Amino acid sequence: MGRIRASAAALTATAACAALLAGASSAYAATSYDSDICSSSGNKYCFRLHYNSRSSQTWVSHGSCFLSNASVPNAWGYSPNQSTVVRYIFDFHSNACYDDDKGYGKAIYHDAASGSNDDPSHSYNVFSSTNYSGSTTYFPRRDGIAHNLATTVKNKNESQRRN
């Protein structure tokens, strides 16, 4: 009889732990999105990470973009309070992205094809790994020209650093 009670108690404890973990993971699953971490007025002096590649006939990339004037150590996103996940996504900014909304709402993690820099004070590097490591593509200060990411970084982007 004692073994049955012990087994029942163990089963109850296991079920309670599972319920607790399920509650914790569902709270963590609440996701918010942030597509623009550029604090520049009107997004004039931002680095743009573009969903599409630059065409050989133009100096710009068409489609949605991600605007920033900060370093991003992990393009997947972050959790500021361990209950909300902030994911970085491409958005269509009428004064910064060109022509159409291709890529709109897609995560920037492993999905960027090109970039352009309108930040007059800083250059940028886009990296193939988190925390500014791996292969990189360099963007000079405010040249305003879209450059395709290197093949080792294109659609493999995981971080970007403001230099």
Backbone hydrogen bonds in HBPLUS format (Angstrom, degrees):
<---DONOR---> <-ACCEPTOR-->    atom                        ^
c    i                          cat <-CA-CA->   ^        H-A-AA   ^      H-
h    n   atom  resd res      DA  || num        DHA   H-A  angle D-A-AA Bond
n    s   type  num  typ     dist DA aas  dist angle  dist       angle   num
A0005-ARG N   A0001-MET O   3.27 MM   4  6.61 158.6  2.32 147.6 152.6     1
A0006-ALA N   A0002-GLY O   3.00 MM   4  6.20 159.1  2.05 146.0 152.1     2
A0007-SER N   A0003-ARG O   2.89 MM   4  6.04 157.2  1.94 145.9 152.2     3
A0008-ALA N   A0004-ILE O   2.84 MM   4  6.02 155.5  1.89 146.3 153.6     4
A0009-ALA N   A0005-ARG O   2.82 MM   4  6.03 155.2  1.88 148.8 155.7     5
A0010-ALA N   A0006-ALA O   2.91 MM   4  6.11 156.3  1.96 145.5 152.1     6
A0011-LEU N   A0007-SER O   2.88 MM   4  6.06 157.1  1.93 147.3 153.7     7
A0012-THR N   A0008-ALA O   2.93 MM   4  6.12 157.4  1.98 146.7 152.6     8
A0013-ALA N   A0009-ALA O   2.92 MM   4  6.13 158.0  1.97 147.3 153.3     9
A0014-THR N   A0010-ALA O   2.90 MM   4  6.10 156.0  1.96 147.2 153.9    10
A0015-ALA N   A0011-LEU O   2.93 MM   4  6.16 159.0  1.97 148.4 154.0    11
A0016-ALA N   A0012-THR O   2.92 MM   4  6.13 154.6  1.98 146.8 153.9    12
A0017-CYS N   A0013-ALA O   2.97 MM   4  6.20 158.9  2.02 148.6 153.8    13
A0018-ALA N   A0014-THR O   2.94 MM   4  6.17 159.9  1.99 149.5 155.2    14
A0019-ALA N   A0015-ALA O   2.94 MM   4  6.15 155.7  2.00 146.7 153.1    15
A0020-LEU N   A0016-ALA O   2.95 MM   4  6.16 154.6  2.02 145.8 153.0    16
A0021-LEU N   A0017-CYS O   2.87 MM   4  6.12 162.4  1.90 154.2 158.5    17
A0022-ALA N   A0018-ALA O   2.87 MM   4  6.02 155.8  1.93 145.8 153.1    18
A0023-GLY N   A0019-ALA O   2.97 MM   4  6.16 154.3  2.04 144.0 150.6    19
A0024-ALA N   A0020-LEU O   2.98 MM   4  6.25 152.6  2.06 145.1 152.8    20
A0025-SER N   A0021-LEU O   2.90 MM   4  6.12 163.3  1.93 154.1 157.8    21
A0026-SER N   A0022-ALA O   3.03 MM   4  6.16 152.8  2.11 144.1 151.3    22
A0027-ALA N   A0023-GLY O   3.12 MM   4  6.25 149.3  2.22 142.1 149.7    23
A0028-TYR N   A0024-ALA O   3.06 MM   4  6.27 153.8  2.13 145.4 152.7    24
A0029-ALA N   A0025-SER O   2.95 MM   4  6.05 132.3  2.19 136.3 148.9    25
A0030-ALA N   A0027-ALA O   3.39 MM   3  5.80 160.9  2.43 106.2 111.4    26
A0085-VAL N   A0030-ALA O   3.29 MM  55  6.68 156.7  2.35 149.9 156.7    27
A0032-SER N   A0085-VAL O   2.86 MM  53  5.98 170.0  1.87 158.9 162.3    28
A0087-ARG N   A0032-SER O   2.99 MM  55  6.45 157.4  2.04 149.4 154.6    29
A0034-ASP N   A0087-ARG O   2.84 MM  53  5.99 164.4  1.86 163.9 163.8    30
A0037-ILE N   A0067-LEU O   2.94 MM  30  6.17 151.6  2.02 163.6 156.2    31
A0043-ASN N   A0040-SER O   2.97 MM   3  4.97 160.2  2.01 128.5 124.8    32
A0118-ASP N   A0046-CYS O   2.94 MM  72  5.28 163.0  1.97 145.8 149.2    33
A0047-PHE N   A0068-SER O   2.76 MM  21  5.35 179.3  1.76 166.4 166.6    34
A0068-SER N   A0047-PHE O   3.02 MM  21  5.35 148.7  2.12 147.5 155.9    35
A0048-ARG N   A0116-SER O   2.74 MM  68  5.15 176.0  1.74 168.9 169.0    36
A0116-SER N   A0048-ARG O   2.87 MM  68  5.15 147.3  1.98 140.8 149.2    37
A0049-LEU N   A0066-PHE O   2.95 MM  17  5.08 162.9  1.98 145.1 150.8    38
A0066-PHE N   A0049-LEU O   2.84 MM  17  5.08 148.9  1.93 140.8 151.3    39
A0050-HIS N   A0114-SER O   2.71 MM  64  5.07 160.2  1.75 138.3 143.5    40
A0113-ALA N   A0050-HIS O   2.96 MM  63  6.05 160.4  2.00 156.8 163.3    41
A0114-SER N   A0050-HIS O   3.46 MM  64  5.07 167.3  2.48 130.2 130.7    42
A0051-TYR N   A0064-SER O   3.16 MM  13  5.88 165.8  2.18 163.4 159.2    43
A0058-THR N   A0055-SER O   3.41 MM   3  5.58 171.0  2.42 110.5 111.4    44
A0146-ALA N   A0059-TRP O   2.83 MM  87  5.68 174.1  1.83 157.9 156.0    45
A0063-GLY N   A0098-TYR O   2.96 MM  35  5.77 168.5  1.97 158.5 158.9    46
A0064-SER N   A0102-LYS O   2.88 MM  38  5.66 172.4  1.89 150.6 153.2    47
A0065-CYS N   A0091-ASP O   2.86 MM  26  5.53 155.6  1.92 163.8 156.8    48
A0091-ASP N   A0065-CYS O   2.96 MM  26  5.53 171.7  1.97 137.0 138.1    49
A0072-VAL N   A0160-GLN O   2.72 MM  88  5.13 166.1  1.74 153.6 158.5    50
A0160-GLN N   A0072-VAL O   2.91 MM  88  5.13 157.6  1.96 138.1 145.6    51
A0131-ASN N   A0073-PRO O   2.79 MM  58  4.57 169.7  1.80 146.3 147.5    52
A0077-GLY N   A0074-ASN O   3.12 MM   3  5.84 138.5  2.30 118.0 125.3    53
A0075-ALA N   A0158-GLU O   2.67 MM  83  4.89 167.4  1.68 134.1 136.2    54
A0078-TYR N   A0086-VAL O   2.97 MM   8  5.37 148.1  2.07 142.1 151.7    55
A0086-VAL N   A0078-TYR O   2.75 MM   8  5.37 171.2  1.76 176.0 175.3    56
A0108-ILE N   A0088-TYR O   3.01 MM  20  5.92 160.7  2.05 133.9 136.7    57
A0090-PHE N   A0106-LYS O   2.83 MM  16  5.63 156.0  1.89 162.3 168.6    58
A0105-GLY N   A0090-PHE O   2.87 MM  15  5.38 161.8  1.90 145.7 145.3    59
A0096-ALA N   A0093-HIS O   2.88 MM   3  5.25 164.2  1.90 119.3 124.5    60
A0097-CYS N   A0093-HIS O   2.75 MM   4  5.31 175.7  1.75 161.6 160.1    61
A0100-ASP N   A0098-TYR O   2.87 MM   2  6.09 143.9  2.00 110.3  98.9    62
A0104-TYR N   A0101-ASP O   2.93 MM   3  5.33 156.0  1.99 141.0 140.0    63
A0106-LYS N   A0103-GLY O   3.00 MM   3  5.51 165.6  2.03 137.6 139.7    64
A0111-ASP N   A0108-ILE O   3.10 MM   3  5.14 152.4  2.18 131.5 123.2    65
A0110-HIS N   A0157-ASN O   3.11 MM  47  4.91 161.9  2.15 146.2 148.9    66
A0155-ASN N   A0112-ALA O   2.83 MM  43  5.11 162.1  1.86 162.8 160.3    67
A0149-LEU N   A0113-ALA O   2.91 MM  36  5.68 174.7  1.91 136.2 137.1    68
A0115-GLY N   A0147-HIS O   2.96 MM  32  5.56 153.1  2.03 148.1 155.6    69
A0147-HIS N   A0115-GLY O   2.78 MM  32  5.56 161.7  1.82 165.1 168.5    70
A0144-GLY N   A0117-ASN O   3.01 MM  27  5.26 158.5  2.05 150.5 146.8    71
A0142-ARG N   A0119-ASP O   3.06 MM  23  5.02 143.0  2.20 135.1 134.3    72
A0163-ASN N   A0123-SER O   2.80 MM  40  5.24 168.2  1.81 148.5 150.9    73
A0124-TYR N   A0139-PHE O   2.98 MM  15  5.12 159.9  2.02 145.5 152.0    74
A0139-PHE N   A0124-TYR O   2.77 MM  15  5.12 155.2  1.83 163.8 161.6    75
A0125-ASN N   A0161-ARG O   3.00 MM  36  5.28 148.1  2.11 142.3 152.2    76
A0161-ARG N   A0125-ASN O   2.81 MM  36  5.28 155.4  1.87 150.8 159.3    77
A0126-VAL N   A0137-THR O   2.95 MM  11  5.31 157.3  2.00 147.6 154.5    78
A0137-THR N   A0126-VAL O   2.93 MM  11  5.31 142.7  2.07 143.2 155.0    79
A0127-PHE N   A0159-SER O   2.78 MM  32  5.22 171.8  1.79 150.0 153.0    80
A0158-GLU N   A0127-PHE O   2.91 MM  31  6.01 166.4  1.93 152.6 155.1    81
A0128-SER N   A0135-SER O   2.88 MM   7  5.26 141.8  2.03 149.0 153.8    82
A0129-SER N   A0133-SER O   3.04 MM   4  5.17 132.3  2.27 164.2 150.2    83
A0153-VAL N   A0150-ALA O   2.80 MM   3  5.28 161.4  1.84 119.8 126.3    84
A0154-LYS N   A0150-ALA O   2.76 MM   4  5.83 156.6  1.82 163.6 170.5    85
A0156-LYS N   A0153-VAL O   2.79 MM   3  4.89 150.5  1.87 136.2 130.7    86
